Amino acid sequence: MRLVRTADFEAVYRSGVRRSSGQFVVFCRATGGPQSRFGVSIKKALGNAVVRNRMRRRIREILRQHSSEIPPGWDIVIHPRRSVERAGFAPLTAELVSLLRGLGK
């Protein structure tokens, strides 16, 4: 369920669509596969390794908890913004899930 290869990330950036909210920028590309795959990309400017890894863990947990609500067949790259570091878990969950739910439309 994860995007790991650089070529996969570049394909999403090149031929996908961009959606954004106050806390996230999400790049999505339809693949038609049986499940959606996710990648998280965090700039070094957002904090040190501890801060970036905490952001990454929180995003992965949101995706794990709400995997049934996310439509299948997409490659998705998530870029958190600086405000994710200070935001509570519930608002992050609501915002990211609402962004991802709208992919099937």
FENNOR-V449221 format. One record per residue. N is the residue number from 1. BURIAL is 1 if it has 9 or more other ideal C-beta (glycine too) atoms within 8 Angstrom, else 0. Layout:
n;burial
N;BURIAL
N;BURIAL
This chain:
n;burial
1;0
2;0
3;1
4;0
5;0
6;0
7;0
8;1
9;1
10;0
11;1
12;1
13;0
14;0
15;0
16;1
17;0
18;0
19;1
20;0
21;0
22;0
23;1
24;1
25;1
26;1
27;1
28;1
29;1
30;0
31;0
32;0
33;0
34;0
35;0
36;1
37;1
38;1
39;1
40;1
41;0
42;1
43;0
44;0
45;0
46;1
47;0
48;0
49;0
50;0
51;1
52;1
53;0
54;1
55;1
56;1
57;0
58;1
59;1
60;1
61;0
62;1
63;1
64;0
65;0
66;1
67;0
68;0
69;0
70;1
71;1
72;0
73;1
74;1
75;1
76;1
77;1
78;1
79;1
80;1
81;1
82;0
83;0
84;1
85;1
86;0
87;1
88;0
89;0
90;0
91;1
92;1
93;1
94;0
95;1
96;1
97;1
98;1
99;1
100;1
101;1
102;0
103;1
104;0
105;0
